[in-house]
Amino acid sequence: MARNKRRGQTETVNEEPAGATASADEIKPGADDHRTGDSVRQSWWTQSLFQGWLSIAVWMTFGVLLEGLLGFKTPSYLQDDQRRELFRLAHTHGTFLGLVLIAAALCGQRFKLSPPRIAVIAFRLGAIIMPVGFLLAGIWHYESDPGLAIWLVPPAALLLVFASVAFALASRANLSRDE
């Protein structure tokens, strides 16, 4: 701390950098602070909630674009059944997985679930990779086969299944802990 003198008055100036950390007394309990172990467990659901809403916004916008292509009878969209099917799959899976992320986040917050960090990462990653795999496979595809990006979908499905089982086990452990 330093004192600056102006017009006969003293003013205390804090010389700490803008990114300085707060002392332990200044941290509010339950605050979303990434420096403590408890807050990391709490923050997974806030991040999942944000990703879920963002996913819904992106994939619903994509759905509106698909409706526009259909409404304006765009030949490159209407005449390519493979592309149309893969784009619909991307839109549907992206929107649905966004809803599932929101549901998981709300359940995690409400029931104080603590799934393993790897399960949360797998869940969030799978919710991104699956619809993107369908989308890219529809953009670049062969005459009657989906594009090579379709190979992103099975690993994404495995990530989602793994995460679902881990979340189920975490909720079961939470249930038995509460009893």
ChimeraX attribute file (.defattr): number of C-alpha atoms within 10 A of each C-alpha:
attribute: neighborCount
match mode: 1-to-1
recipient: residues
	/A:1	8
	/A:2	10
	/A:3	11
	/A:4	11
	/A:5	10
	/A:6	8
	/A:7	5
	/A:8	7
	/A:9	8
	/A:10	11
	/A:11	11
	/A:12	10
	/A:13	10
	/A:14	10
	/A:15	8
	/A:16	9
	/A:17	7
	/A:18	7
	/A:19	6
	/A:20	7
	/A:21	11
	/A:22	8
	/A:23	7
	/A:24	7
	/A:25	7
	/A:26	8
	/A:27	12
	/A:28	9
	/A:29	10
	/A:30	9
	/A:31	12
	/A:32	16
	/A:33	15
	/A:34	12
	/A:35	9
	/A:36	10
	/A:37	9
	/A:38	15
	/A:39	15
	/A:40	14
	/A:41	18
	/A:42	21
	/A:43	17
	/A:44	19
	/A:45	24
	/A:46	16
	/A:47	15
	/A:48	24
	/A:49	21
	/A:50	14
	/A:51	20
	/A:52	26
	/A:53	15
	/A:54	14
	/A:55	23
	/A:56	21
	/A:57	15
	/A:58	15
	/A:59	20
	/A:60	16
	/A:61	14
	/A:62	19
	/A:63	18
	/A:64	12
	/A:65	12
	/A:66	18
	/A:67	12
	/A:68	12
	/A:69	15
	/A:70	14
	/A:71	9
	/A:72	10
	/A:73	12
	/A:74	12
	/A:75	10
	/A:76	11
	/A:77	16
	/A:78	14
	/A:79	11
	/A:80	13
	/A:81	13
	/A:82	21
	/A:83	27
	/A:84	19
	/A:85	16
	/A:86	23
	/A:87	24
	/A:88	19
	/A:89	19
	/A:90	24
	/A:91	24
	/A:92	18
	/A:93	19
	/A:94	28
	/A:95	26
	/A:96	18
	/A:97	22
	/A:98	27
	/A:99	18
	/A:100	17
	/A:101	26
	/A:102	23
	/A:103	16
	/A:104	21
	/A:105	25
	/A:106	17
	/A:107	14
	/A:108	22
	/A:109	16
	/A:110	9
	/A:111	13
	/A:112	16
	/A:113	24
	/A:114	21
	/A:115	21
	/A:116	15
	/A:117	14
	/A:118	13
	/A:119	19
	/A:120	25
	/A:121	16
	/A:122	22
	/A:123	27
	/A:124	23
	/A:125	14
	/A:126	25
	/A:127	26
	/A:128	18
	/A:129	19
	/A:130	26
	/A:131	29
	/A:132	23
	/A:133	22
	/A:134	28
	/A:135	24
	/A:136	20
	/A:137	25
	/A:138	27
	/A:139	16
	/A:140	13
	/A:141	17
	/A:142	13
	/A:143	10
	/A:144	10
	/A:145	12
	/A:146	20
	/A:147	21
	/A:148	15
	/A:149	18
	/A:150	20
	/A:151	14
	/A:152	18
	/A:153	18
	/A:154	14
	/A:155	13
	/A:156	23
	/A:157	17
	/A:158	14
	/A:159	23
	/A:160	23
	/A:161	16
	/A:162	18
	/A:163	23
	/A:164	18
	/A:165	12
	/A:166	21
	/A:167	21
	/A:168	14
	/A:169	16
	/A:170	18
	/A:171	19
	/A:172	13
	/A:173	14
	/A:174	16
	/A:175	12
	/A:176	9
	/A:177	8
	/A:178	8
	/A:179	5
